[in-house]
Structures are given as C-alpha cells and as structure tokens.
Amino acid sequence: MVTIKSREEIEKMRRACKVVAETLLKVKENVSPGVSTLDLDKIAEEHIRSQGLLPAFKGYLGFKHTLCTSINEEIVHGIPSKKRVLEAGDILSVDCGAIYEGYYGDSARTIPCGEVSKETQRLLQVTEESLALGIEKMHPNHRLFDIGAAIQNHAESHGLSVVKEYVGHGIGQALHEEPQVPNYGMPGTGMRLRAGMVLAIEPMLNMGSEETKVLEDGWTVVTLDGALSAHFEDSAVITENGPVILTRI
C-alpha cells in the first residue's frame, strides 16, 4: 500500500535525510587513493550515531555495514572491506541510509577517486542529470512511469544503458515501501502520483550492457560485461507545487 505522509512525518524524514546528506559529504571528503571502503564505513557510522540516529542498512536483511560501497563495475550493494582499497581513477558508488524516530532517509552518490577519464566523467554527469530529470516528474497527477521514462530517455540518448533489475522505491517507516519506481517505462502510464508521497529515485546507469550478476558474497551486484556503472539517489517528497528533495543540505 502506498502511504501519504503527514507534515509531521515528512519533518522526521527530513531530519533523517539531512544526516544522510551530511554523511555522504563526509565520505566524499575522505575518498582518496589508499583509503579502504571499511575506513569510509566507519566514518559514516560514527557521524550518523553522533547525531543520535541509527544506520539504516546495518542489520537490514543481514547486511553488516552502514554503507554500500561499490567500485567501478560494481553497481550496488558492495560490502565495505579493509581489503578493498581505493586507487586513483576508481569511481565509488556510496549508498547510505539513516533512521530518525522510526523514519528513514536514503541517498547515494558516485564519487571519483582523484582524476578520472572524460568518458567516466560523462557517465557520472549523465547519471546525476538522469536523477534530476526523474525527480522533476514528481508532480501531483503525473504518472509513476513518467519518472522512469525521463531517466531512460536521457540515459539512452547518451549511449548508456539502464539497469532494470534494481529500482527506486517509496520510503517512510520502512526503507523500502510501495511503489517500486523503475528507471525506465512508458510515459503517461502507471499509478497517478499524489502530494505527500515520498519516493527514493535512484538511476543506475552502465557504460556497457544493462545485464548484471550477483557475486558469490550474495550482495554485490556487478555489470556482466565488466563495464563501469554509476548510481545516484535522492529521497524527495511530492508537494502540490512539485518535488522537494530531502537529501540535500
């Protein structure tokens, strides 16, 4: 069931989302060659707990960490590890969530480690632009698949593929609520959007094929062809005047 959030609920989510945004900034500040993904995970958990919130991912379906850290061809759900040390030219997709008084915030960013190629920069730019274009469609009386269509059209117009197995979602008192929000679709179709819905929009775009596989750890999703992938996500609320992004400071 899709829930419509009250003003009080949205304010709690705004607090959770603000701390997530702060956490991702702290992670970004510490991304550099020689840093392990576990180092970044510890920084993230320390900040979330220092603000009186709980890490949303830790313990979720058995996941043991605060962040999902996915490097290069890893799309999503990468596991932080002392053995995964960043190198110059890598890109790191960082997904983070936090809980405030029972309400969730969720956001992701793909961060370059030092200088990256122009082609890689374009992947990051187009993925972030796709996120913005999807969120722009979050207006009352628009349709759900208007969001995915905007993402897909922008991605494919730049020669990138859209990951279809993993999608955005509603968010509130659970990390993943209805509706699922695909990053593709036919405009003008799907459920009608309403003010008070809070959605986490999260395009994942690949340089190569859209095909994916899950590694033996049971979590890490990678591109089947080994091509680079980028992931950007924001949680946003639909208002009568359009979308308001919560995971921005």
BAFI-3210 file (N, C-alpha, C; in Angstrom, 3 decimals, decimal comma, padded with zeros to 6 digits):
// residues 249
n [1|2|3|4|5|6|7|8|9|10|11|12|13|14|15|16|17|18|19|20|21|22|23|24|25|26|27|28|29|30|31|32|33|34|35|36|37|38|39|40|41|42|43|44|45|46|47|48|49|50|51|52|53|54|55|56|57|58|59|60|61|62|63|64|65|66|67|68|69|70|71|72|73|74|75|76|77|78|79|80|81|82|83|84|85|86|87|88|89|90|91|92|93|94|95|96|97|98|99|100|101|102|103|104|105|106|107|108|109|110|111|112|113|114|115|116|117|118|119|120|121|122|123|124|125|126|127|128|129|130|131|132|133|134|135|136|137|138|139|140|141|142|143|144|145|146|147|148|149|150|151|152|153|154|155|156|157|158|159|160|161|162|163|164|165|166|167|168|169|170|171|172|173|174|175|176|177|178|179|180|181|182|183|184|185|186|187|188|189|190|191|192|193|194|195|196|197|198|199|200|201|202|203|204|205|206|207|208|209|210|211|212|213|214|215|216|217|218|219|220|221|222|223|224|225|226|227|228|229|230|231|232|233|234|235|236|237|238|239|240|241|242|243|244|245|246|247|248|249]
n.u [000,837|000,552|001,683|000,576|002,298|002,148|002,555|004,088|005,347|006,878|008,661|010,172|011,353|012,786|014,770|016,161|017,041|018,661|020,830|021,810|022,645|024,671|026,420|027,197|028,614|030,780|031,931|032,667|034,620|036,667|037,387|040,013|043,080|044,313|042,669|040,483|037,350|036,152|037,210|035,854|033,267|033,298|033,659|031,225|029,320|030,036|029,410|026,603|025,643|026,594|024,839|022,625|021,102|020,251|022,119|020,667|021,072|022,532|022,292|020,057|018,269|020,324|022,634|025,813|026,887|027,230|027,286|026,716|029,210|030,405|032,576|033,726|032,963|031,088|027,743|025,807|025,201|027,687|030,061|031,571|035,083|038,244|040,068|039,399|040,749|040,915|041,943|043,680|041,698|039,596|035,995|033,573|030,606|028,428|026,060|023,701|021,877|019,681|018,019|015,541|013,702|012,126|011,735|012,884|015,747|017,365|019,999|022,287|025,536|027,901|031,309|034,260|037,617|040,200|041,618|039,639|038,793|037,560|035,397|034,454|033,783|031,653|029,807|029,182|028,115|025,879|024,336|023,726|022,321|020,165|018,896|018,015|016,222|014,327|013,287|012,132|009,733|008,044|005,240|001,948|-000,659|000,844|002,152|003,402|005,320|006,256|008,462|010,499|010,614|011,697|014,259|015,266|015,157|016,995|019,357|019,736|019,897|022,425|023,931|024,112|023,240|020,346|020,016|017,796|016,926|017,065|015,544|014,018|012,055|009,252|009,472|009,644|008,327|009,482|012,415|012,156|009,312|006,082|005,409|007,233|009,741|010,608|013,502|012,906|010,419|007,061|005,942|003,182|001,903|001,121|000,582|-001,241|000,434|000,612|000,335|002,330|003,396|006,471|009,381|012,191|014,372|016,471|018,571|020,622|023,197|024,872|027,983|028,233|026,549|023,195|022,971|023,336|024,990|025,093|027,584|029,480|029,334|026,741|025,609|026,892|026,313|027,190|028,230|027,609|029,337|031,580|031,778|031,912|029,827|027,395|025,717|023,203|021,173|018,287|016,061|012,790|009,956|006,624|004,926|002,136|003,133|005,083|008,177|010,168|013,393|014,724|017,132|019,260|021,512]
n.v [-001,196|002,194|004,912|008,092|010,756|012,615|016,080|016,104|013,606|013,929|015,879|014,437|012,628|014,432|015,158|012,710|012,423|014,682|014,081|011,850|013,096|014,767|012,798|011,532|013,619|013,779|011,302|011,663|013,648|012,147|010,305|008,960|007,893|004,863|004,704|002,562|000,881|000,069|001,856|004,176|003,380|003,263|005,966|006,959|005,606|006,558|009,307|009,289|008,090|009,945|012,007|011,124|009,282|006,177|003,845|002,877|000,645|-001,223|-004,385|-004,790|-007,151|-008,835|-007,522|-006,146|-003,629|000,021|001,479|000,880|000,073|000,411|-000,371|000,813|-001,456|-002,517|-002,313|-001,900|-002,418|-003,218|-004,534|-003,072|-003,270|-003,939|-004,837|-003,775|-001,368|001,937|003,137|005,541|006,990|005,243|004,818|005,308|004,115|005,113|004,210|005,194|005,118|006,321|006,358|008,144|008,523|006,354|006,805|006,836|007,854|008,035|007,847|008,157|008,445|008,659|008,732|010,144|008,936|010,807|011,906|011,138|009,560|011,392|010,091|008,600|010,673|011,683|009,596|009,771|012,365|012,209|010,294|011,598|013,774|012,371|011,491|013,985|014,728|012,706|013,217|015,693|015,009|014,406|015,285|016,116|014,271|013,599|010,583|007,435|006,109|008,163|009,140|007,140|007,036|009,519|009,272|007,029|007,901|010,028|008,740|006,766|008,371|009,265|007,090|005,246|002,452|001,343|-000,031|-002,566|-004,461|-003,456|-000,982|002,276|003,419|003,701|005,337|005,591|004,742|002,375|001,136|000,323|000,876|000,584|002,671|000,545|002,072|002,104|002,693|003,149|003,084|003,625|006,779|008,513|006,363|004,004|004,315|007,154|009,987|011,506|014,301|014,285|011,769|010,079|009,423|007,438|008,020|006,420|006,152|003,772|003,531|002,084|001,848|-000,078|-003,041|-003,574|-005,813|-007,791|-009,356|-011,209|-011,357|-013,988|-013,367|-012,842|-010,357|-008,174|-006,507|-006,638|-005,364|-007,419|-007,469|-006,232|-003,482|000,003|001,407|003,724|005,337|007,266|008,743|010,212|011,071|012,268|014,409|014,648|017,600|019,929|021,814|020,578|018,593|018,233|017,928|015,934|014,928|016,772|019,274]
n.w [000,000|-000,854|000,969|002,209|003,431|006,488|007,522|009,864|009,736|007,447|008,316|010,166|008,423|006,919|008,727|009,013|006,386|006,065|007,716|006,380|003,996|005,021|005,889|003,512|002,354|004,131|003,655|000,972|001,254|002,280|000,403|-001,279|-002,884|-001,492|000,704|002,458|001,827|004,148|005,995|005,222|005,801|008,585|009,212|008,297|009,926|012,438|012,215|011,768|014,144|015,973|015,657|016,853|015,477|013,772|011,786|008,762|007,144|008,519|009,693|008,162|006,519|007,163|006,389|007,224|007,546|007,474|005,123|001,602|-000,603|-003,709|-006,257|-009,350|-011,741|-010,120|-009,287|-007,234|-003,692|-002,739|-000,400|002,397|003,079|004,566|002,810|000,388|-001,210|-002,306|-005,510|-007,526|-010,027|-009,789|-009,478|-006,977|-005,822|-003,388|-001,109|001,290|004,346|006,966|010,185|011,845|014,662|013,856|011,159|007,787|005,823|002,627|000,318|-002,463|-003,976|-006,636|-006,551|-007,760|-007,512|-007,218|-010,339|-013,183|-016,329|-019,235|-020,367|-018,219|-016,470|-017,910|-017,691|-014,936|-014,859|-016,605|-015,303|-012,909|-013,950|-015,027|-012,713|-011,707|-013,742|-013,537|-010,964|-011,427|-012,579|-010,532|-009,774|-008,590|-010,068|-012,275|-013,803|-012,549|-014,197|-015,710|-014,451|-014,678|-017,474|-018,159|-017,055|-018,452|-021,150|-021,194|-020,415|-022,439|-024,668|-024,468|-024,942|-022,876|-020,756|-018,921|-015,753|-015,016|-013,174|-010,605|-008,677|-007,911|-005,042|-002,763|000,447|004,020|006,987|006,603|004,964|002,329|000,632|-000,967|-003,832|-006,159|-008,144|-011,228|-013,326|-015,928|-018,536|-019,872|-020,752|-019,228|-018,121|-015,466|-011,861|-010,563|-009,365|-006,098|-003,859|-000,931|-001,144|-000,671|-002,325|-003,216|-005,626|-007,915|-010,270|-011,949|-014,044|-016,821|-018,632|-020,531|-021,338|-020,052|-018,521|-015,550|-012,709|-009,606|-007,161|-005,465|-002,783|-002,258|-002,182|-003,647|-006,633|-009,994|-013,239|-016,020|-018,175|-017,240|-017,514|-016,517|-013,910|-012,638|-009,873|-008,591|-006,086|-004,605|-001,946|-002,129|-001,645|-002,825|-003,431|-003,582|-005,245|-006,651|-006,647|-003,646|-002,694|-000,181|000,651|000,584|001,644]
ca.u [000,000|001,294|001,278|000,699|002,902|001,703|003,610|004,964|006,167|007,850|009,702|011,065|012,132|013,717|015,907|016,926|017,658|019,728|022,000|022,352|023,364|025,910|027,288|027,775|029,633|031,960|032,558|033,301|035,832|037,684|037,708|041,327|043,852|044,844|041,611|039,662|035,901|035,793|037,521|034,745|032,100|033,435|033,402|029,782|028,588|030,351|028,651|025,173|025,380|026,881|023,664|021,528|020,341|020,722|022,365|019,502|021,425|023,206|021,332|018,951|018,351|021,600|023,781|026,568|027,602|026,469|027,264|027,023|030,331|030,518|033,684|033,890|031,930|030,084|026,606|025,134|025,243|029,042|030,291|032,811|036,117|039,597|040,835|039,026|041,453|040,698|043,081|043,430|040,951|038,389|034,775|032,978|029,189|028,176|024,642|023,645|020,558|019,642|016,685|015,252|012,393|011,371|011,564|014,091|016,279|018,161|020,609|023,517|026,360|029,098|032,379|035,538|038,807|041,206|041,264|039,087|038,749|036,415|034,278|033,934|033,120|030,373|028,923|028,705|027,290|024,593|023,558|023,201|021,293|019,002|018,221|017,317|015,101|013,304|012,649|011,306|008,422|007,283|004,175|000,614|-001,375|001,709|002,091|004,616|006,336|006,838|009,776|011,423|010,768|012,627|015,591|015,673|015,373|018,233|020,475|019,928|020,300|023,867|024,585|024,249|022,140|019,663|019,840|016,350|016,587|017,090|014,689|013,696|011,021|008,721|010,253|008,932|008,591|010,303|013,399|011,566|007,857|005,463|005,526|008,512|009,889|011,607|014,251|012,523|008,969|006,291|005,335|001,729|001,353|001,398|-000,325|-001,196|001,189|-000,167|001,078|002,540|004,219|007,920|009,995|013,643|014,647|017,884|019,085|021,911|023,484|026,094|028,633|028,047|025,259|022,376|022,931|024,010|025,047|025,399|028,778|029,297|029,038|025,293|025,185|027,457|025,798|028,174|027,869|028,003|030,450|032,697|031,784|031,680|028,439|027,235|024,473|022,845|019,847|017,765|014,700|012,072|008,525|005,770|004,035|001,214|003,922|006,139|009,042|011,145|014,414|015,005|018,520|020,192|021,739]
ca.v [000,000|003,451|005,786|009,549|011,195|013,859|017,085|015,670|012,504|014,470|016,566|013,411|012,136|015,498|015,045|011,528|012,690|015,667|013,391|011,053|014,011|015,143|011,625|011,345|014,658|013,377|010,212|012,245|014,353|011,180|009,415|009,244|006,654|004,275|004,579|001,367|001,111|-000,097|003,140|005,087|002,888|003,669|007,410|007,151|005,159|007,472|010,549|009,038|007,861|011,185|012,860|010,472|008,455|004,819|003,462|002,134|-000,581|-002,169|-005,373|-004,935|-008,434|-009,453|-006,697|-005,882|-002,352|001,273|001,886|000,016|000,706|-000,339|000,222|000,628|-002,256|-002,888|-001,411|-001,581|-003,397|-003,627|-004,681|-002,447|-004,217|-003,405|-005,286|-003,006|-000,089|002,748|003,539|006,712|006,668|004,478|005,502|004,631|004,393|005,019|004,259|005,417|005,363|006,588|006,296|009,111|008,288|005,364|007,218|006,581|008,652|007,165|008,598|007,573|009,257|008,034|009,681|009,802|008,933|011,508|012,203|010,041|009,880|012,179|009,169|008,283|011,890|011,785|008,617|010,335|013,537|011,811|009,605|012,624|014,502|011,493|011,587|015,279|014,710|011,847|013,912|016,766|014,454|014,104|016,268|015,531|013,950|012,894|009,136|006,854|005,779|009,391|009,278|006,228|007,387|010,646|008,730|006,158|008,672|010,789|007,801|006,114|009,384|009,436|005,814|004,464|001,519|001,464|-001,273|-002,763|-005,354|-002,721|000,182|003,153|002,893|004,540|005,293|006,204|003,958|001,261|001,572|000,084|000,841|000,761|001,832|000,435|003,148|001,701|003,741|003,011|002,938|004,348|007,976|008,550|005,124|003,772|004,952|008,609|010,490|012,363|015,063|013,541|010,585|010,265|008,422|007,417|007,831|006,018|005,568|003,089|003,511|001,371|002,213|-001,169|-003,728|-003,450|-007,093|-007,799|-010,614|-011,052|-012,107|-015,095|-012,879|-012,758|-008,958|-007,241|-006,612|-006,101|-005,445|-008,714|-007,292|-005,552|-002,043|000,870|001,741|004,832|005,261|008,459|008,585|011,178|010,917|013,517|014,396|015,340|018,617|020,487|022,650|019,786|017,840|018,838|016,929|015,932|014,510|017,840|020,166]
ca.w [000,000|-000,934|002,067|002,089|004,686|007,103|007,685|010,952|009,245|006,494|009,078|010,698|007,292|006,553|009,647|008,624|005,083|006,257|008,265|005,281|003,107|005,719|005,924|002,181|002,173|004,903|002,918|-000,217|001,694|002,659|-000,715|-001,857|-003,057|-000,272|001,718|002,260|001,944|005,554|006,634|004,917|006,520|009,986|009,244|008,121|011,119|013,540|012,072|011,960|015,568|016,709|015,522|017,556|014,550|013,558|010,395|008,275|006,440|009,406|010,165|007,214|005,802|007,481|005,975|008,449|007,500|007,385|003,720|000,474|-001,301|-004,956|-007,002|-010,799|-012,402|-009,125|-009,477|-005,973|-002,591|-002,411|001,036|002,855|003,482|004,718|001,647|-000,801|-001,088|-003,498|-006,324|-008,369|-011,232|-009,458|-009,061|-005,830|-005,567|-001,950|-000,760|002,734|004,921|008,402|010,785|012,902|015,275|013,093|009,761|007,020|004,723|001,756|-000,775|-002,994|-004,855|-007,183|-006,260|-008,388|-006,660|-008,000|-011,724|-013,976|-017,749|-019,679|-020,570|-016,885|-016,003|-018,609|-017,054|-013,672|-015,138|-017,197|-014,272|-011,995|-014,707|-015,134|-011,420|-011,640|-014,686|-012,957|-009,847|-011,985|-012,941|-009,316|-009,588|-008,473|-011,306|-013,214|-013,652|-011,984|-015,192|-016,248|-013,812|-015,326|-018,887|-018,234|-016,774|-019,553|-022,375|-021,081|-020,390|-023,734|-025,650|-024,314|-025,192|-021,650|-020,516|-017,627|-015,005|-014,849|-012,051|-009,337|-008,940|-006,798|-004,151|-001,694|001,685|005,132|008,193|006,136|003,983|001,010|000,632|-002,277|-005,017|-006,824|-009,132|-012,217|-014,020|-017,330|-018,628|-020,879|-020,156|-019,199|-017,583|-014,054|-010,906|-010,501|-008,217|-005,203|-002,859|000,300|-001,406|-000,607|-003,191|-003,412|-007,050|-007,937|-011,506|-012,045|-015,476|-017,201|-019,887|-021,480|-021,315|-018,845|-017,830|-014,257|-011,958|-008,190|-006,810|-004,518|-001,427|-002,127|-002,113|-004,626|-007,995|-010,939|-014,652|-016,558|-019,121|-016,587|-017,791|-015,363|-013,573|-011,692|-009,099|-007,831|-005,475|-003,643|-001,436|-002,380|-001,357|-003,782|-002,873|-004,571|-006,166|-007,263|-005,754|-002,751|-002,378|001,251|000,920|000,237|002,789]
c.u [000,876|000,780|001,499|001,181|002,295|002,868|004,602|005,884|007,247|008,981|010,676|011,945|013,155|014,969|016,780|017,696|018,802|020,997|022,628|023,176|024,687|026,912|027,955|028,828|030,917|032,699|033,314|034,619|036,987|038,022|039,032|042,071|044,429|043,843|040,796|038,182|035,439|036,108|036,360|033,483|032,132|033,173|031,904|029,016|028,814|029,530|027,161|024,853|025,643|025,705|022,427|020,636|020,960|021,045|021,242|019,863|021,982|022,184|020,170|019,151|019,711|022,827|024,481|027,185|026,651|026,278|027,240|028,091|030,671|031,525|033,630|032,750|030,870|028,963|026,047|025,376|026,634|029,284|031,602|033,800|037,455|040,446|040,520|039,578|041,313|042,016|042,705|042,744|039,734|037,184|034,108|031,524|028,901|026,685|024,552|022,214|020,659|018,193|016,587|013,826|011,500|011,168|012,918|014,444|017,236|018,700|021,871|024,214|027,488|030,210|033,650|036,670|039,946|040,703|040,712|039,004|037,518|035,182|033,628|033,219|031,741|029,360|028,331|027,754|025,911|023,725|022,943|022,128|020,025|018,195|017,405|016,089|013,973|012,552|011,747|009,893|007,549|006,301|002,845|-000,032|-000,476|001,600|003,443|005,698|006,828|008,260|010,805|011,665|011,768|014,064|016,101|015,996|016,692|019,445|020,761|020,313|021,790|024,610|024,824|023,051|021,618|019,552|018,358|015,977|016,454|016,466|014,590|012,468|010,420|009,561|009,482|009,282|009,283|011,273|012,853|010,060|007,369|005,349|006,977|008,561|010,974|012,288|014,049|010,994|008,357|005,658|003,816|001,089|001,761|000,440|-000,173|-000,470|000,339|000,754|001,154|003,258|005,690|008,561|011,513|013,895|016,132|018,298|020,459|022,167|024,833|026,661|028,403|026,638|024,511|022,406|023,805|024,162|025,409|026,601|028,485|029,024|027,541|024,738|025,615|026,942|026,796|027,611|028,405|029,221|031,648|032,792|031,487|030,187|028,435|025,832|024,296|021,418|019,535|016,384|013,999|010,592|007,783|004,899|003,094|001,948|005,054|007,032|009,913|012,123|014,791|016,474|019,517|020,333|021,475]
c.v [001,251|004,388|007,256|010,065|012,516|014,841|016,670|014,534|013,003|015,193|015,574|012,844|013,170|015,442|013,852|011,788|013,686|014,993|012,480|011,935|014,454|013,996|011,402|012,410|014,302|012,234|010,762|012,935|013,397|010,169|009,848|007,926|006,170|004,102|003,318|001,720|000,893|001,164|004,113|004,681|003,327|005,161|007,678|006,756|006,110|008,757|010,333|008,874|009,117|012,151|012,250|009,616|007,063|004,593|002,551|000,779|-001,646|-003,114|-005,614|-006,194|-009,111|-008,677|-006,169|-004,486|-001,166|001,703|000,678|000,750|-000,132|000,354|-000,183|-000,171|-002,758|-001,841|-000,941|-002,725|-003,949|-003,587|-003,998|-003,486|-003,500|-003,761|-004,497|-001,596|000,674|003,096|004,764|006,269|005,800|005,402|004,644|005,058|004,099|005,209|004,300|005,649|005,610|006,602|007,324|008,894|007,396|005,698|007,227|007,709|007,788|007,992|007,894|008,563|008,393|009,084|009,250|009,849|009,545|011,791|010,959|010,495|010,719|011,297|008,802|009,490|012,040|010,791|009,181|011,500|013,138|011,089|010,605|013,461|013,678|011,500|012,874|015,296|013,818|012,547|015,036|016,294|014,157|015,233|015,553|015,410|013,529|011,400|008,584|006,640|006,999|009,573|008,425|006,562|008,524|010,181|007,931|006,940|009,425|009,855|007,252|007,107|009,669|008,104|004,958|003,538|001,659|000,085|-001,428|-003,638|-004,624|-001,351|001,075|002,647|003,991|004,365|006,016|005,497|002,639|001,805|001,434|-000,077|000,832|002,253|001,604|001,479|002,756|002,908|003,656|002,947|003,792|005,580|007,919|007,287|004,967|004,532|006,469|009,045|011,467|013,117|014,247|012,222|010,966|009,097|008,572|007,052|007,517|005,352|004,935|002,893|002,858|001,906|001,155|-001,722|-003,465|-004,723|-007,077|-009,227|-010,290|-011,929|-013,150|-014,629|-012,713|-011,353|-008,146|-007,530|-005,939|-006,142|-006,761|-008,599|-006,562|-004,067|-001,251|001,158|002,883|004,801|006,568|008,299|009,763|010,744|012,269|013,332|015,165|016,338|019,104|021,319|021,891|019,140|018,726|017,744|017,048|015,651|015,524|018,751|021,602]
c.w [000,000|000,152|001,714|003,438|005,163|007,185|008,764|010,504|008,287|007,220|009,704|009,589|006,842|007,435|009,286|007,333|005,192|006,784|007,212|004,341|003,726|005,682|004,578|001,871|002,918|004,212|001,709|000,141|001,976|001,562|-001,332|-002,027|-001,734|000,842|001,427|002,404|003,386|006,347|006,444|005,666|007,986|010,153|009,176|009,373|012,293|013,425|012,325|013,439|016,397|016,664|016,181|016,680|014,449|012,084|009,902|007,685|007,378|010,030|009,221|006,377|006,000|007,026|007,220|008,529|007,341|005,939|002,800|-000,337|-002,532|-005,878|-008,474|-011,422|-011,414|-009,167|-008,144|-004,984|-002,317|-000,905|001,434|003,378|003,608|003,502|000,381|-000,655|-002,400|-004,185|-007,147|-009,659|-011,004|-009,337|-007,999|-005,669|-004,104|-001,696|000,753|003,175|006,415|008,879|011,901|013,393|014,404|011,627|009,051|006,046|003,936|000,594|-001,228|-003,908|-005,414|-007,195|-006,987|-007,372|-007,460|-009,406|-012,413|-015,432|-018,086|-019,879|-019,235|-016,293|-016,636|-018,029|-015,774|-013,923|-015,661|-016,167|-013,297|-012,683|-014,828|-013,837|-011,336|-012,551|-014,189|-011,843|-010,341|-012,341|-011,726|-009,005|-009,394|-009,850|-012,455|-012,920|-013,210|-013,032|-015,960|-015,706|-014,541|-016,787|-019,055|-018,013|-017,969|-020,819|-022,333|-021,144|-021,784|-024,821|-025,582|-024,437|-023,968|-021,480|-019,097|-016,989|-014,677|-013,644|-010,717|-009,560|-007,711|-006,060|-003,292|-000,447|002,775|006,429|007,863|005,094|002,567|001,154|-000,818|-002,576|-005,397|-007,942|-010,134|-012,857|-015,534|-017,370|-019,723|-020,238|-020,228|-018,674|-016,125|-013,165|-010,947|-009,230|-007,411|-004,252|-001,569|000,099|-001,275|-001,353|-003,189|-004,875|-007,197|-009,246|-011,321|-013,535|-015,747|-018,504|-020,969|-021,419|-020,010|-018,004|-016,580|-013,741|-010,512|-007,869|-005,736|-003,093|-001,194|-002,107|-003,340|-006,033|-008,927|-012,355|-015,210|-017,465|-018,522|-016,846|-016,522|-015,180|-012,571|-011,087|-008,314|-007,325|-004,561|-003,184|-001,568|-002,078|-002,446|-003,020|-003,970|-005,618|-006,831|-006,231|-004,863|-002,367|-000,913|001,555|000,353|001,449|002,364]
res [m|v|t|i|k|s|r|e|e|i|e|k|m|r|r|a|c|k|v|v|a|e|t|l|l|k|v|k|e|n|v|s|p|g|v|s|t|l|d|l|d|k|i|a|e|e|h|i|r|s|q|g|l|l|p|a|f|k|g|y|l|g|f|k|h|t|l|c|t|s|i|n|e|e|i|v|h|g|i|p|s|k|k|r|v|l|e|a|g|d|i|l|s|v|d|c|g|a|i|y|e|g|y|y|g|d|s|a|r|t|i|p|c|g|e|v|s|k|e|t|q|r|l|l|q|v|t|e|e|s|l|a|l|g|i|e|k|m|h|p|n|h|r|l|f|d|i|g|a|a|i|q|n|h|a|e|s|h|g|l|s|v|v|k|e|y|v|g|h|g|i|g|q|a|l|h|e|e|p|q|v|p|n|y|g|m|p|g|t|g|m|r|l|r|a|g|m|v|l|a|i|e|p|m|l|n|m|g|s|e|e|t|k|v|l|e|d|g|w|t|v|v|t|l|d|g|a|l|s|a|h|f|e|d|s|a|v|i|t|e|n|g|p|v|i|l|t|r|i]
***
